[in-house]
Amino acid sequence: MERKFTLEYWKDDGWYVGRIKEVPGVFSQGSTLAELEENIADAYKMVLAEKDEYIPSVEIKEKDVSLQI
């Protein structure tokens, strides 16, 4: 399955550093932009794997909400 995300990235001390804008907590770095893209994909896969392994001890509910900003 292919999903599209926004990679925000910047240079910091010679490294490309970035995050997936739509998925909080997914950050990585690489010595090139191509390496950052590979590493960010790995980081995203690791977050998904952790989410699948997480079994909460409480019932988690969801609700759609509208926020005015």
N, C-alpha and C positions, 0 to 999 in steps of 0.2 A: 504494500500500500504506500502510495506517495502522498505526502502532505506538504503544503507550501507554508513557509514561515518567513519572517523578516529577520535577517541577521544584522544586528547593529554592531559595528566594529570600529576600532580606533587603534592607533599606534601608540605604544607605551614602551619606552626604552628599547626600541628596535623590534618589539614583539607586536604581532597583530592580536588584539584582545577583543572578544566579542561575546554577545549574548543573544539568545533567541527572544525577541521582543514579546511574543505571545505566550511564552512559557517561563514564568518566574523561576529563578534559581538555576537556569541552564547557562553557564558561562564556560568559556575555554580560551585557549590562546594557541598560537602557532608562530613559527618563524617566517611563514609565508601565508598569504591569504588562502591558498589552496589547503595548506596544512590546518589552518584554523577551521575551514569548512569541514574537513575530515574529523577533527577533534570535537567540534560542536555537535556533529552527528552522533559521535560516540557518547558524548555527555548526555544528549537527549535520550538515547537508548538506555543508558544507565538509570536515568530518572524514571523512565517507563517501567523498567524491570523492578525498581524499588517500589513503585506504586502498586504493581501487581502482587508483590510479596507482602505488602502491608495488609494486615488483617486487624482492623480496629476492634477494641473490646466494647465499643458502644455502637449503637445504631446511628449511621450517618444519613442525614436527610438532605435533600436539595430543594431549593425554591428559587424560581426566577424572580428577580427584583429589578426595578427601574430606579436609577439614581440620577438626580438632577445636579449638574455640576456647573 
